[in-house]
Amino acid sequence: MVAPSYSARRLWVWGSGRRVGSLLSLVSKPFCAAAATSRPLDAQQLAERLRTQKQEQKNRKGPMPLNPVQRRVQELVRFTQQLQRVHPNVLAKALRRGIVHQDQDLVVINKPYGLPVHGGPGVQLCISDVLPVLAKMLRGHKAEPLHLCHRLDKETTGVMVLAWEKAVAHQVQELFRTRQVTKKYWAVTVRVPVPAAGVVDIPIVEKEVPGQQQHHKMTLSPNYRMDNGNMVRVRSGRKAHLAVTQYQVLSSAAASALVELQPVTGIKHQLRVHLSFGLDCPILGDHKYSDWSRLAPQKLPAGTLKKLGLPQAKARHIPLHLHARQLVLPALGSRKEALSLVCRLPRYFVRSLNRLGLEMPSQDRNQDDGAGHRGAQ
């Protein structure tokens, strides 16, 4: 989002690049809601109340930044907040527009940024809440709810697989669990990984971070440590999880890179931890894992900030640049061939690539010119 392709009048967020201005118009509460429950008002009193409420809303928003990049940043922040307050029908329609594949067993969507998959503390609306509505939109009012086959983090965009039947969902979940699904993610990193391609094979464990803001993070739990210049094997922690990530730099600039990631295992926040703590190249917009000891906005090099057109004080609004680019599912059910599913990048991701001087491989640029992609490998 750092430089999302939003303008003051157009707000883009879905992977398909569609405008969602109509969605925004349905978010705010009617100004006359209070009047409906109180005594009747004449036209002049109602107009005065509306003007007062509009002015109060303007005052709460504060002045609009003059810098166009900062303005787009602020718009995306507001949009992700509004996304939690829309009616389930509105969100389901937006997800339907982001469908990249549909057959008798599966529905595959391009998950938008800022939308949680499951409910939890502070979550007002999530993908699982609207699956019954989405199913009825696709198959009629008698349709049973769709089922989640896996999950993505709230800030992660890209390929998300849903199933019509619970049995099929369990089959897909088993394919994920037994590592039969090929997963490819794209990430923009701060700094360039060295070497340009390799494998990070370091176990991961969840630990409490001491300090004024006590919190938990996933971190590395290596099998070896240095002791007086000698490498000593460390006893593996009982809570540590095997974690393996294959990576390759697709494009690099002075202080950033576009990296393709293939997680062999599926540990919580694995890609973020391996990039930040294993390769010292945190993902752009990863404000949680850019520093182990504190929770603070990501600190970026001056050159990167200049290219993005943002001051460090606004870096806290940069979204996580992690996109589930591709999934390859083995043959399943009536389908006798593997299914390759590719989701185009969100607009803010593409805009950041352009500003940082990073290029997609030519074949991927051609793919992103289309609306969505499906096929067998």
Disulfide bonds with the S-S distance in Angstrom:
none
